[in-house]
């Protein structure tokens, strides 16, 4: 009871301060008013459920995520709450639901899924510009699917030709074949990920995390086989008689095995720092999204940049070594 009274007094004081801050229309005061609004709503949420805690049960405590007040919930349950009626001047349909996972260890998932919340737009505001943006978005999604499909068909034909025409087999073409295979596997897992993650990303189960991990693995192998292409070209130009000294299993090790280590590092970082939303969480600019940690994203990006940088250095060194001098220049 004492805690409720203390929270109530603090809530009244904050409400009084909020009313003073809102009277000034400057952007700085608006930001301060928003921060006070969050503090007030957080206290309201704690006050509402102050007497409902059961100490011997594995529960996620009541929490306010700057938008929704989440009640104490049993561990391992996906909690559903109505979408906010209004947020920073935007009205939303409260018949839709927002979801947040209460993990089995009694802690909330870092990000709630507000993807089902839709803004209420009056008919008079449904302008031609808004309709055009929607059409372009749908067209972009369709072109994305068509591009992946056409690419997959052409790559499959190329792979069949490489496998069928045994007379053209050599180290160089075997490298081409592996590069084509990485494109095929990446496109295939992209289609699988598109269907699986859409249905399962809120539950964060092992199926969708496995699919996302495989997609990232094949994406990294794609870049590493590009690196192998550059490495082979460098050896062929800089060491004309050294290409046969490098065994093909070394290229296999670089193209297929090193990415396993890198993706495992990425998976561990995700597991420890961002273990939600099927490991695909990425911050957005919407009011209904929260920025994700940049550490997992950095751990994924640096390896691709490194492989391309090394490939570029091979090309640059070869061009300086092999290009003939221009007429009229002296040694």
N, C-alpha and C positions, 0 to 999 in steps of 0.2 A: 504493500500500500504506500509506504514511504517513497519508494522509487517512482510510483505513478504520480504522486503529488509533485515531486521534484521535476520530473519530466514535463508535467503540465505547466508548472511555473516557467520553466525554460522555454516552453513552446509559446506561451503568451508573450514573453519578452521578445522572442524572435519575430513573432507576428507583428508586434508594434514597430520593430525596427524595419521589417520588410515594407510596411505601409509608408514609412518615411522615405525609404530609398526609392520606391516606385514613383514618387511624386516628381522626381527629376528625370527628364526624358533623354539624358545623354547616354551614349553608348557605354561609357564606363559605369554609370549608375545602373544601366540595364544588366550588365554583366554581374555586378554586385548583387542586384536584386535576384538574379537567377541563382547565384550561389546561396543566398539566404533562403530562397524557395526550396532548394535541394535540402538544406539543413532542416528546415521546418518539416518537410515531407518525411525525412529520415526519422525525426523525433516522433512524428505522428505514427509512423509504421511501428517503431519500437513500443510506443505507448499502447497501441491497439492490441498488441500480442504480449504485453508485459507479463500477464498472469497465466499464460497458456503453456509455459515450458514444463516439460516432464524430464527431470534430471537423469532418469535411468533409461531413457529411450534414445536410440540413434537417430537424431533429427538434424535437419538443416535449420539453423536459426532464422528468424525473420530478418529480412534484409531489404533495403531500398536501393535499386540500381540506377537512380537518377530519373527513372521513368515510372516503374511499377513497384508497388509494395508486395513482396513475396512472403506468404505466411510460413510459419514453421511447418516443415513437411518431412514425411518419412524418407529415410535414405533409400536410394535406388529407384526413385520415382520421377517420372517426367511430369512436372507440374504445369497446369494450364491456367492462365489468367486472361481476363478480357483485355483487349487492346486499349491503350489510353484514349479517352474521349477527346482530349486536346493536348497539344504539345507545341509550345512556342508559336502560337497563332495558327497551327495546322490542326484541323479536325480529322479524327479517324473513326472508322466503323467499329463500334464496341461489340458487335456480334462476332467479329473475328477474335481469334485467340493468339496470345503469345505464349511460348513454352520455354521452360528452363529446367535443366536436369539437376536434381539433387543427387549427388554422387553417393556411392555405397559407403564412403568414409565419413559421410555427414557434412560435406562441404558443397557449396553451390558451384555449378559450372561458371566459368569466367564470363561468358557471354550468353544472353538470352536470345532466342530466335524470334525476331520481330518481322520476319519475312512475310508472314500472313496478314500483317496489318496494312490496310489500304486507306489512303487519304480520301475523305469525302470531298468530291469536287462537284459544285453546282453545275447544272446544265448550261447556264449562261457563261460559265468560265471554261467550258470545254471547247476551246478555240481550235481553229484549223492548225495552228502551230503545234498544239499538244497532240492532236491526232496525227500530224505528220511525224512527230518524234516517235510516237508509238509504232507507226508503220515502218519507219527506218529501223527501229530496234528489232522488230520481228523479221524484217528483211535481212538484217545482219546475222541473226541467229540461223536463218535458213541458208544463207550463203556460207556460214561456218560449217554447217552440216554437209552441204554440197561439196565444199572444198575438201573436207576430210574424206568424203566418200570417193571423189574422183582421184584424189591422191592415193588412197588405199588400193583402188583398182589398178591404176598405172604402176604402182610399186609392186603389186603382186605379179603383174605381167612381166615386169623387168626381172623379178626374182626367179620366175619360172624359166625365163630365157637363159639366165646365168647358170641355173642348175641343169638345164637341158643341153646347152651347147658346151660340151666338155672340151672341145678343141680350143676354146678361148680361156681356159682356166690357167691362171698364173697368180703370183702373189698380189699383184696390183688389182686384178679383177676380184680376187677373193676379199680384198679389203673393201672394194666397191660393194660386193655382195653383203658383207656384214653391215655396212652403212645403210643399205637399202632395208635390211632386216630390222634395224633399229627404228627406222621410220615406220615400217609396217606395225611393229609391236607397240610403238607409241600411239599411233592412230587407233589401233584396235582397243588398247586400254583406255583411250580417251572416250570412245563410245561406251565402253562398259562403265567407266567412272561417271559419265553423264547420267546414266540410268540408275546406278546403284546409289550414288551420293545424294541425288535428289530425294530419294525415299528414306534414306537412313542417316543423314548427317546429324540430325538432332539427337539420335540415340548414341552416336559415337561408338558403334559396335566394331568388332574386329574385322568384319567383312569389308566395310567401306574403308577403314584405315589401311587394310591390306591392298585394296584396289588403288587407293591414292598413292601408297608407297611404291607399288609396281609402276604406276604411271610416271612418277618422279624418277624411278630407276631407269626406265627406258628413255626418258628425256635426257638424262645425264649421259647414258651410253651413246646416245645420238651425237652429242657434242664431242665425246671422247673418240668416237670413230672418225669424226672430222679431224680431230687432232692426229689420229693415226695416219690419215690421208696426207696431212702436212708433213708428218715425220718421215713417211716413206718417200715423199717427193724430195725432202731435204737430203736423205741418204742417197737417193738416186742421182741427184745433181752434184752434191758436195763430195760424195764418195762413190764414183761411178761403178766401181767393182765391189762395193761393200753391201749391196742390197741382199745378196744371197747369203751373206754371213749372219744376217739377222733372221733368226728362226721365226716362223709364223706364230708359234705359241706365245712369243713375246708380245706381238700385236694383240693376240687374244687376251692376254693378261691385262694389257693397258685398256683395251676397249670394253671388256666385259667384267673383269674382276675388280679393278680399282674403283669403278662406280659403286660396287657393292659396299665397300668400306665407307665411302662418302655418304651414301644414302643411309647406312646404319647409324652414322654419326648424326645425320639430320633427324632420323626417327627417334633417337635417344633424346635429343634436344626437344623435339616436339612432345615426347612423352613426359618430360620433366617440367617444361615451361608452358606448354600450350596444348594440353591433352583434352581437346574438345572439338566439336564440329568436324569430326572426321579428318582433322589435321589440315583443313583447307581454309581456316578462318583467315580473312584478309580485311583489314579495316576499310571503311568507306566514309563518305562525307555526309551520309544521311543522318538525321537526328536519331534514327532508330537503330544505329549501329555504333559499336565501340571499337576504337582502334586496337588492333592486335599487336602482340609483341613483335619487334623487328628482328629479334635474335634468330628465331627459326628461319625467317626469310633470308637473312644474311648468310646463315650456314648453308643454305641451298644455293645461293647465287654466286658465292665466291668461287666455287669449283668450276662453274661454267665459264666465268670470266677468265679464270686462270688458264684453262685449256685453250681458249681462243687467243689469249695474249701470247702464249708459247707458240701456237701455230703461226701467228702473225710475225713473230720474231724469226721463225724459220724462213718464211717467205721473204722477209726484208733482207736477211743475210744472204740468201741465195741470189736475190736480184742484184745486189752489189757485187757479188762474186762472179756471176756468169754473164752479165750484160757487157757487150764489147764497148771499148772506149769510143767516144764520138770522134769523127774525122777531125784532124787538126789538133787534137790534144796530145800532150806529151806525157810520158811516164813520170 
